[in-house]
């Protein structure tokens, strides 16, 4: 991920995740590493790191980052699991 995008991801984490109840270091690290902008259309690229769902192909949406982090944290993964 480019440094500009890394900055956007870090800002999202500070603004939308840490300020709420997301505190698992592994979840926060994963949220910072995933290039969310690569999963949205070019027209929504500027909104990729906003805390909202965005449209993707086949009339579906990519979930808002907070919901992804909350669900991932709730799994309480230890590191040896396989998750699809």
N, C-alpha and C positions, 0 to 999 in steps of 0.2 A: 504494500500500500504506500502511496506517495506520502511525503511528509505533510503536505497540506491536508490530505485525507486523514492521516493519523491525528492531526490536530483537531479535525472535526469529530472524530471518534472520541478523542479524549474529552472534548467539550461536552459531547453527548453524555458521557459517563459521569462527569461532574454535575452537569445540569439535571439529568433525567434519571440517573440510577443511584449514585451515591447519596444524593439529596433525599432519596426515599429509602426503602428498606433493602436495597441490594448491597450486600457487604461481603459476599464470598469472593475472595481474591481470584480464584480460578475462573469464576463466571465473568468478573470484570475484565480479566485479561483476555478471555475469549471474545468478549464483546468489542474490545479494542482491536483485536486482530482480524476480525471478519470484515472483508471489504463490502459493506452493505450496498454501496453505490453500484456494484457490479450486478446486483440482483434486481435492480429497478430499471425502468425504461429511461432512455436519455432525457426525455422531457421531465422526469421526476428526479433526475440526478442531483439537482440543487437541494432537494428535500430529503435525501437519503438518510441523513443523520438526525432528522427531526423525530420527535417522539410521537409518531403517528403511523397508522397503517397506510401503505401505498399500493396502488394497483400494479399488478404484474400480468403476465400472459394468462389466457384462458379464463378471463373474468374472475381472477382470484386476487388476493392481496397478500403482501408481505406484512407480517404482524409488526406492531409498534415495538421498538427496542425494549421498552420497560416490560412488556408482557413476555417477550422472549427470555429476558434475564430472570424475571420472576419465576417462570415455569422451570427454567434450567436450574435455578437455585433450589427450588422446591424438591428437585430430584435427589439432592444431597449425594451427588456422585462422589465416589472415592478415588476413581482413576483407573480402575481395572474393568469397567463396564464397557459394553459395546452398545451404542445408542444410534438408532436410525432416525 
